[in-house]
Amino acid sequence: MVNLGILVSGSGSNLQAIIDNIEAGRVDAKIKVVVSNVPDVYALERARKHNIPSVVICHKEFKTREEFDQRLVEILKAHEVELVVLAGFMRIITPVLLRSFPMRVMNIHPALLPAFPGTHVWQTEVDSGVKFAGCTVHFVDEGTDTGPIIIQAVVPVYEDDTGDTLNARILKQEHKIYSQAIQLYAEGHLEIQGHRVLAKGIPKVPDAFMINPPAGIFDP
């Protein structure tokens, strides 16, 4: 079992998905603490409903990002956290946190990295004309959405999509793959080699593929 510390700033839908999967026995983990940098967000109510300890650390009370992250480190270590999970945490992470939990900070991004880094990317994806979008769980490094990729989910982009409709389709997959990434970590399947994360012992699906727009397949 892996001890989690989950960092939030908003409603916490990914937090809820992780809670639900833990309680259903699909993820071998325990959430030791939920930490928010914003008071009164709904993610804190989700934690309370499930009797999960929560802490609010207002970032405005600290002079620097490093001082804020040092306080985060203190709280996470006090709760014996092994893996830090960013679930809608709207703060730039500094080396203070990353070096205290090296390759033990996960994040989820609503695009297929390394394409479309940054925030609010759904409309950009639609406007770009890509036929597929998706989401990525990755380990966090000192760059912006540049850390080693753990798992990705792919969704089609349709001609009538808006940023909002694409976001909703991607979010459903976020709720699945974040828990899967945590379980892969808990089971010891993840091995980092350079900038790659290998899922050791996970079987391949031969000839798996997707096509969009759907097309017929013609045997020779």
WOQUI-V28128 format. One record per residue. N is the residue number from 1. PHI is phi in degrees with one decimal (* if undefined). Layout:
N:PHI + N:PHI
//
This chain:
1:* + 2:-108.8 + 3:-87.4 + 4:-106.6 + 5:-119.5 + 6:-110.9 + 7:-103.9 + 8:-135.1 + 9:-140.0 + 10:-144.4 + 11:-73.0 + 12:82.2 + 13:-67.1 + 14:-68.3 + 15:-57.2 + 16:-62.5 + 17:-62.0 + 18:-66.1 + 19:-56.2 + 20:-61.1 + 21:-71.2 + 22:-65.6 + 23:-66.7 + 24:-83.7 + 25:82.2 + 26:-87.3 + 27:-127.5 + 28:-88.5 + 29:-150.3 + 30:-132.4 + 31:-82.8 + 32:-82.1 + 33:-162.8 + 34:-111.2 + 35:-119.7 + 36:-119.2 + 37:-92.6 + 38:-126.6 + 39:-72.4 + 40:67.3 + 41:-78.1 + 42:-68.6 + 43:-57.2 + 44:-67.5 + 45:-66.1 + 46:-59.8 + 47:-62.8 + 48:-61.5 + 49:-62.4 + 50:-110.0 + 51:56.2 + 52:-99.6 + 53:-57.4 + 54:-136.7 + 55:-137.8 + 56:-109.5 + 57:-122.9 + 58:-74.0 + 59:-65.0 + 60:-68.5 + 61:-86.6 + 62:-116.1 + 63:-73.1 + 64:-133.8 + 65:-62.4 + 66:-64.4 + 67:-64.5 + 68:-62.2 + 69:-65.9 + 70:-63.2 + 71:-66.5 + 72:-57.8 + 73:-57.8 + 74:-59.5 + 75:-68.8 + 76:-62.6 + 77:-70.0 + 78:-62.6 + 79:-97.7 + 80:58.9 + 81:-76.4 + 82:-100.8 + 83:-121.7 + 84:-97.5 + 85:-119.8 + 86:-89.5 + 87:-124.1 + 88:73.8 + 89:-88.9 + 90:-94.4 + 91:-135.9 + 92:-76.2 + 93:-83.3 + 94:-101.1 + 95:-58.8 + 96:-57.5 + 97:-77.1 + 98:-64.6 + 99:-78.2 + 100:-81.4 + 101:-131.5 + 102:-63.9 + 103:51.8 + 104:-130.9 + 105:-122.3 + 106:-107.0 + 107:-139.6 + 108:-119.3 + 109:-126.3 + 110:-83.7 + 111:-160.1 + 112:-89.2 + 113:-58.7 + 114:-83.9 + 115:-75.1 + 116:56.5 + 117:-73.5 + 118:96.3 + 119:-109.3 + 120:51.5 + 121:-93.8 + 122:-63.3 + 123:-66.8 + 124:-61.7 + 125:-63.8 + 126:-59.6 + 127:-66.5 + 128:-73.7 + 129:86.8 + 130:-64.0 + 131:-93.1 + 132:-133.7 + 133:-133.3 + 134:160.9 + 135:-144.9 + 136:-137.4 + 137:-101.0 + 138:-142.2 + 139:-74.0 + 140:-89.8 + 141:-118.0 + 142:-85.1 + 143:-92.7 + 144:-101.7 + 145:57.9 + 146:-114.4 + 147:-71.9 + 148:-57.2 + 149:-82.7 + 150:-96.6 + 151:-155.8 + 152:-135.1 + 153:-123.6 + 154:-115.5 + 155:-129.4 + 156:-73.8 + 157:-108.5 + 158:-96.9 + 159:-64.1 + 160:-97.4 + 161:-68.3 + 162:-112.8 + 163:-57.2 + 164:-69.0 + 165:-68.7 + 166:-66.5 + 167:-56.3 + 168:-62.7 + 169:-69.6 + 170:-67.7 + 171:-59.2 + 172:-59.5 + 173:-76.5 + 174:-55.0 + 175:-64.5 + 176:-88.3 + 177:-78.7 + 178:-63.8 + 179:-63.5 + 180:-63.5 + 181:-63.5 + 182:-64.1 + 183:-68.0 + 184:-59.4 + 185:-65.2 + 186:-61.3 + 187:-85.6 + 188:77.8 + 189:-82.1 + 190:-88.5 + 191:-129.8 + 192:-93.8 + 193:-125.9 + 194:64.5 + 195:-104.2 + 196:-109.4 + 197:-107.9 + 198:-96.1 + 199:-95.0 + 200:-69.1 + 201:81.9 + 202:-96.5 + 203:-69.0 + 204:-80.1 + 205:-110.7 + 206:-60.0 + 207:61.4 + 208:-69.8 + 209:-163.2 + 210:-136.2 + 211:-130.3 + 212:-147.6 + 213:-67.4 + 214:-55.1 + 215:-134.6 + 216:-70.6 + 217:-111.7 + 218:-111.9 + 219:-72.6 + 220:-67.6
//
